[in-house]
Amino acid sequence: MTATPVRLDVHKASMRDIGAILALINSYAANGIMLPRTELEMSEHIRDFSVAYDGERLAGCGALHFYTPVSAEVRSLAVQPDLKQHGVGRLLVEALEQEARAQDLESIFAFTYAAGFFHRLGFSEVERGELPLKVWKDCLRCPKFHNCDEIAVLKRLRAARAEDHTPQFSTRTAKLVKLPIVNQATFR
Ligand SMILES: CC(C)(COP(=O)(O)OP(=O)(O)OC[C@H]1O[C@@H](n2cnc3c(N)ncnc32)[C@H](O)[C@@H]1OP(=O)(O)O)[C@@H](O)C(=O)NCCC(=O)NCCS
């Protein structure tokens, strides 16, 4: 059992947290443990993030990124190296899971080097191929695509229902949207 820091406070992140989150994530990215993030990406995705503070100091962060109407990825999970094994990661994932349950999601998943940690929180290992949207959306652009050593883990939050469906991305069936032709003169 891990000990929890006394003043730990977990809540949704705000723009003010971006600097501290970036410093934490990119310190792990420098060692190849996480993907590096930029200010632009963080600003775009800050609403996905929850943060844990030990007093004034950022103890850890994590994000819940929606994939389909019924599934989301737990990602960008990081705890300050000197605060590991104090229950910070657990509190963050529990907060993200609560958020997923509030959205009535069927499952949450993660790609990780810390599969043992996720096992402790009720996740099970799955084949990467069981998460086709993730592969389609992110992995194809990843430099490690052909020799990925991350482990896919998934936690089912509720049974699947008949009305749940996975969106299809076939370009053959997708309707093309016609963009309006804007007259340049309008902007002069
Ligand atoms: C993985 C990480 C988030 C875990 O955070 P943490 O705050 O140290 O974890 P906790 O203290 O909440 O641990 C919860 C439980 O998991 C166990 N655990 C923690 N890290 C573990 C690991 N790497 N392997 C196996 N078990 C682990 C703890 O012993 C604890 O067990 P318990 O239920 O018996 O008490 C943290 O080590 C980290 O930031 N790692 C670097 C970044 C990273 O790999 N992120 C994951 C990307 S998805």
The ligand as an ORCA input file, in Angstrom:
! r2SCAN-3c Opt
* xyz 0 1
  C       3.204      5.189    -13.898
  C       3.018      6.300    -12.868
  C       2.014      7.301    -13.391
  C       2.522      5.697    -11.555
  O       2.237      6.741    -10.629
  P       2.444      6.560     -9.045
  O       1.910      7.784     -8.395
  O       3.841      6.211     -8.760
  O       1.517      5.302     -8.738
  P       0.733      4.992     -7.371
  O       1.614      5.334     -6.226
  O      -0.607      5.646     -7.401
  O       0.575      3.427     -7.478
  C      -0.680      2.731     -7.454
  C      -0.365      1.251     -7.358
  O       0.372      0.841     -8.528
  C       1.668      0.315     -8.162
  N       2.632      0.799     -9.157
  C       3.042      2.074     -9.385
  N       3.906      2.128    -10.424
  C       4.025      0.865    -10.864
  C       4.760      0.277    -11.936
  N       5.550      1.008    -12.748
  N       4.658     -1.077    -12.117
  C       3.850     -1.818    -11.309
  N       3.112     -1.307    -10.292
  C       3.211      0.008    -10.077
  C       1.947      0.891     -6.773
  O       2.842      0.092     -6.045
  C       0.536      0.922     -6.179
  O       0.201     -0.381     -5.747
  P      -0.815     -0.649     -4.511
  O      -2.163     -0.743     -5.127
  O      -0.352     -1.945     -3.958
  O      -0.699      0.482     -3.535
  C       4.382      6.997    -12.566
  O       5.325      6.018    -12.236
  C       4.936      7.830    -13.731
  O       4.663      9.024    -13.817
  N       5.718      7.191    -14.618
  C       6.379      7.872    -15.736
  C       5.408      8.260    -16.815
  C       4.580      7.070    -17.313
  O       5.097      5.986    -17.554
  N       3.264      7.321    -17.494
  C       2.317      6.349    -17.980
  C       1.983      6.687    -19.374
  S       0.361      6.062    -19.819
*
